[in-house]
């Protein structure tokens, strides 16, 4: 159950984060344009990647107790690092596409 909640939280956060970033870029005539959108998009996916990684980890390894999480801490750290790395690469890709 906590894995599903974290996964849903991450997906909602990602949708909101992308929506907030796309609004100023959509119509610069009516909305206040962002002075440096690359600063936003560079780290836009980093925040939502953490609950997504934890949710996927909890669902994959079926972690139900803290003792089991402590036993699988190396796998959990690997999931977090991989998802954070992918999020940063996606952010850099968005910055390159904006320029």
N, C-alpha and C positions, 0 to 999 in steps of 0.2 A: 504494500500500500504506500509506504513512503516513496518508493521509486516512481510510482505513477504520479504522485503529487509533485515531486521534483521535476519530472519530465514535463508535466503540464505547465508548471510554473516557468520553466525554461522556454517552452514554446510560446507562451503568452508574452513573456518578457522580450523575446526575439521579435515577435510581431509588433509590439509597441515600439521597441527600439528602432526598427526599420521604418515604421510609420512616422515617427518623430523626425527621423533623418530625411525622409523623402518629401515631407511637406514643404520645407523651405526651398528645396531644389525643384519642385514641381512647377511653380509659377512665380518667378522672381519679380514680376510686375506688381502683383497684389500682396505678396507676403514679403516680410523682411528677409532679404537674402543672408545666408550665413557667410560671415567674412572669410572663414577658412574651413570649408566643409571637410577637407582631408583630415583635420584634427579629430572631427567627430567619427568619420568612417574608419579611421585607423584602428580604433579600439571599440567599435560598435558591437562586435560579436563576442568580445571577451567576457562581459558580464553574463550574458545568457548561456555561455558555454559551460560555466561551472555547475549550475543545477542540472543541465542536460547531461553532463558527464556523470555526475553523482547518481542521477536517476537511472541512466543506462547501466551503470555499474551495479546498483542495487537490484535491478531487474535481472541482469545477466547472472550474477552470482547468488541470487536469492538470499541476500543478507537480511536476517530478521532480528539479530541480537547484536549488541555492541561488541561482545567477545568475538563473534564471527567477523565483524568489521575490522577489529584489531588484528585478527589473523590474516586477513586479506589486504592489509594496509599497503603493501607494495603494489598490488594490482590496482588498487584505488588511486594511488599516486600516479601510476602510469596512465590510467584513463584521464585523470585531470590534466596531466602535462600534454598528452596527445591532443585533447580537445582544445586546450588553451593555444597550442601551437597552430592547429587548424584555424582557430578563430582569428589569430593574428595574421595568418597568411590570407584569409578571406578579406580581412580589413585592408591589408596592403593592396590586394587585387582591386578592391573598390576604389582606393585612392588612385591607382593607376588608370582605372576606367574613367574617373571623374576628370582627370587632367587631360 
